[in-house]
Amino acid sequence: MKGVVLHGGLGTRLRPLTHTGPKQLLRIAGKPVSQWVLEDLREAGVRDVAIILGNLAPERVVEYYGDGSWLGLNLTYIYQGYPYGLAHAVYLARDFVGDEPFVVYLGDNVILEGITHFAKKFEETDAEAMVLLTEVENPQRFGVAKFQDGRLVGFIEKPKIPPSTLALVGIYFFRSPKVFGVIESLRPSWRGELEITDALQGLIDRGLKVEYGVIRGWWKDTGTPQDILEANRLLLDAKYREKVVKGQVQASSVEGRVYIEEGAAIRNSTVRGPAFIGSGTVIEDSYIGPYTSIGRNCKFTRVEAENSVFMDGVQLEDIPERITDSIIGAEAIIRSNSSKPKGLKLIVGEKSVIEI
């Protein structure tokens, strides 16, 4: 089975964090979101993966992942450019896929239970396609499955009156290239896009069998700042089960499930897990509280922070109030120029400079 990871989109709900790069490269719990996706595919036995790139700094994706060998994958890059819809992005992979079965995985999705057992289930069926669904409280925001007598009969994109509370999560298995023929017959929706729900509906309308699996655990599409923070918390809880200290710790207290990468340094500070500290990061005279992820090559001096995500290269110095529930973009600089205390809740774009 081959893999197709959709890595496009404009990430408008995450601006200013996504003004300068794709949302799928935002780091949560120590890794870019799409790296969690690629590792999930690898665990399911997929080795050949095509990444469909958008027009927002696609070179950053290629630079980061390269040929994929360091992840145990063989990566191919396909440029979509402007986002004409998920079905259009899938269609671009037709030559890469050939006649083999494949799984399409949205690059901004995080699924804690993974897809391994779903991939096995699909391989054991004779279905032309299989979609993954999950129970949601607000189905009006999603593509929603429609059932008749317990049988999947269709999909509706962002319905005003949802036929069910089971929404598509952005993972689709296909048996053969038949889906590409369906996509060729599609017309753009009212949004001007070729919808994946229409492609799936086309398979059903042609009498082809489309199965489904239901994710019972946690799933999140990391499309908003709140989603990023929640995904960070849950990944830290699920993926880091013990303390791992590879960096230097001097005159400091490291408590609980903290992962400190090699090359990081903690001095005269307290770090309480679950937390992640990236390589090259230096933390001095600071307190890092639970559910905090700090990227690589950051510098924290006299800072208190918890339940926050800091991208690579962030510099914080002499912050008078604890930073909570915040996301700080790569290479941002925040420092104090006043002794007056202030409450801080921040979402800061890449390479910003803030004086407080």
N, C-alpha and C positions, 0 to 999 in steps of 0.2 A: 504494500500500500504506500502511495506517495502522499505528501502533505502539501497544502497550499495555505500560506499564512497571508492574510490581508493586512497590509501595513500602511494603508493610505488614510484619507480623511484629513480634515482641517483642524480638528480638535478645538472648535470654537468655544465650547463650554469650559475649557481649561486655560483659556487665555488669561493672563499674559504668558503662562508657562509654555505655551505652544506657539508663540510667535516665531520662534527661531528653530524649531525642530519638531518631529513627530511625537505625538503623545505616547506612542508605544515604547519610546526610549526613556520615558520617565522612570527613574529608579524607585522601586518600593521593596522594602525588606532586603535591600542589598543588590537587587538585580533589576534591569529594565523589564517592564511588563511583558514585552514580547519574548524575552529570554525565558521567562516562566512558561510561556506557550511552547517555545521550541523544545524545552526540556521535557514538557509533558508529551509532546509528539515522540520524542526519542524513547521515553519510557514505554510508549505504546508500540514500539518496534518500527517506527517510521524512521528512515534514514535519508531519503531524498526529498528535499523540501524546496518549493518555490516561494519566494517572498515577493508579493505584489506591492510595488512601491508607488506612493503618491507623488505629488509635486511639491511637498514641503520638506526641503532638505533631505532628499533621498540619499545623497552621498554620505550622510551621517550613519545611515543604516548599514550601507556597504562597508564603510570604514570600521564600524564596530564589530560586525559579524564576520566579515571576510568570506572565506570559502566555507566556513562553518566547521572546519576540521577540529577546532579546539573544543567544540561541543559534541563531537562524534557524529556530525551531520555533513551531508553534501548539499550546499546551498546554491540555488539558481535565482537570479534577480530578474524580475520582469517589471517594466515601467508602465504604469497605468496613466500617470499624469493626473489630469483633472478627474475628480471622483464622480463618474457617471453611474454609480450604483454598484451594489455588491455583485449582482449577476454579471455585470460587465467585467468586473475584476476577475471573477471566476472564469469567464470565457477566455480571458487572456492567457490562461494556463493550459489551454487545450493541447498545444503542441508538447508542452512539458509532460502532461499526463499521459498522452498516447492512449493506449487501450487498457491501462491499469486502473484498478480501483483507487480512490483517493479520498482524503478528508480535508475539508476546508475549515480553517480555524481563524476567527477574528483575532487580530494581534493585540487587542486591548482587553481581552477577556481573561479572567482568572477563575479557575475551577479547582477547589481544594482536593476533591476526590479524584481528579484526573479523568482521562478518557480511555484508559487501557481496557477496562471491562466492557465499555461500549464498543470499542473497536473489535474486540473478540466476539461480542454479540452480533455485530454487523457481518462479520466474516462467516458466521454460522447460519445466516439467513440467506434467502434467495431474493431479498428485496433489492430494487433498483436504487433506492436511497434510504437513508435513515437520518432523522433530525433529532437533536437534543432539545428538550423542553424543561422548563422549571416553573414552579408556582410563583406568581407575582401578585402584589397587591394593587398595582396600577397597570393593568394590561393595555390601557389606551396608549401607552408609550411604546409598545412593542408590536412585532408581528406575532399574531395569536393563532393557535391551532383551533380548528373546528372539527367536532366529532359527531358521528351519527351511529347510535347503537354501539358505542364504545370503539368505533372504527374511525381512524383519521381520514377525513374527507377533504380537508382544505385548510387554507391559511388566509388571514386577513391582516393587512398591514395597518397598524395604528388605528384600530376600529373605534368608532364613537360608542358603539354598543358591542362590547366584546362577547364572542360566542363561548369563551372559556377563560379561565385564569392561567392557562398554560402558555407561556411565551417562548418563542425561539431564543436560544441563548447565543447563537452565532457559531455553532459547530455542526457541520453537515457532512455526511458520508455519501459517496456516490460509487455505484458499481461499475459504470462504464461511461463512455463519452456521450450517451444519449442526452444528457442534460444540456450539452452544448447545442444540439439541434433545437431543443426547446428555447434556449436563450436567443438563438438566431431569429425566432419568430416573435419575440417580445417587442412590445412598444413601450416607450418611456411612460412612467406613471405621472401623476399630477405634480410630483416633485422634480420631474425631468430626469428620473433615474430608471435604470433597469433593475427591478426589484427581485431579490432572491425568493421572496414569497411567491411571486408570479411564476418563477421558474419551477418551483416545487409544485405549485398548483398545476402547471402544464404537464408535469410527469403524471400526476394523479388523473388528470383529464384524459390522458392518452392510455389509461388503463394500466399504468405501471405501478408496482407495489412500492409504497413509501411507508416505512416503519418509523417508530419513534422510541426514544428512551427518555426517562425523566430523571433529572438530577435531583437527588434528595438532600445533598449537602449544600454547601455555600457556593454561590456564584456571584460574580460582580463584573459588569463592564465598567472599566475605570474611566468614565467619561466626564466626571465632575470632581472638584476638589474634595468633596465629602466622600466620594467613591474611593479616591486615592488614599485618604486617611483610613477608611474602613478596611480596604484591601491590605494596607500596610499592617494594621493591627492583627488581622486574621492570619496573614502569612507569617508574621513573627511568631504567633502562637503555634501555628501548625508545622512550620518548617525548622524551627530552632528549638530543639527539645532539651538541650543541655548547654552549659557554659563552655565556650571555646575561645581561648585567648592565645592568639598567635603573635600579637604585637607586644610592645613593651608597656608594662604597668609599673609606675613608680609612685610610692607614697600615696596610693589611691585605693579606693574600695570598689570592687566589681562584684555586684550582687545579682544572683539569679541567672536567667538564660540570656547571656550576653555573648554575641559573636564579634570578636575583634580580629580583623584581618591582619595578616603579616604586613609589617611596615607602619602600622598605626602606633601612636604613643599616647598614653594616658598619664598625666602628671598632676598630683595634688588635687585629684578630682574624685567624684563619686559617680558611678554608672550603675543604674538599676534596670534589670531586664524585665521583659524581653526588649532587646535593643540590638542594633547592628551598627558597627563602626567600620568604615571602609579603609582600605590601605592608604598610607600616606597622610592620614588625618592625624592632627595633633590637638589634644584636648587638655587645657591647663586651667587649674583653679576654677573648675566648673562642676555643675551638676547636670547629668543627663538622665532623665527619668524614663519610666516604662513607655513602650510603644513608640520609640524614637528610632528612626533610621537616618544615619549620616553617611553620605557618599564618600568618594575618594578625594584625597588631597584637600580636605577642609582644615580650617584653623579656628578653634573655639577658645577664647580667653575670657575668663570671668563671665560665664554665661550659664543660665539655667533654662533647660528646655525639656519638654515631655510631649508625648502624643503628637509628634511632628515628623515631617519628612524634609530632609535637606539634600539637595542634589550635589554633584561633584563641585569642588572648588569653592564652596561657600566660606566666607570669612565673617565671623561674629566676634565683637570685642566690646567688653564693658557695657553689656546690655542691662539696664537698671531693673527690668521686670522680667519675670519668667515668660518664655515663649511657649505657648500651648496651641494645639489644634491648627498648626500652620504648615505651609508648604513653601519652601524657599528654593528658587530656581538656581541653576548652575552658575557659579562664579559671582553670585550676588555678594555684596559687601554691606554689612550693617554694623554701625558703630555708634557709640554715644558721644554727643558733644554737650551734654547737659547732665547735671546731677538730679534733675527733677524726675521722680518716678513716673512711669507711664505704663498702662496696660497695653499689651501688644497681642494682636491676632492678625497674622500676615499671610498673604499669598503674593510672592514676589517673583517677578519674571527674571529670566536669565540675564546675567551680566548687569543687573541693577546695582546702583550704589545709593544707600540710604543713610542719612545722618539723623540721629535721634537726640 
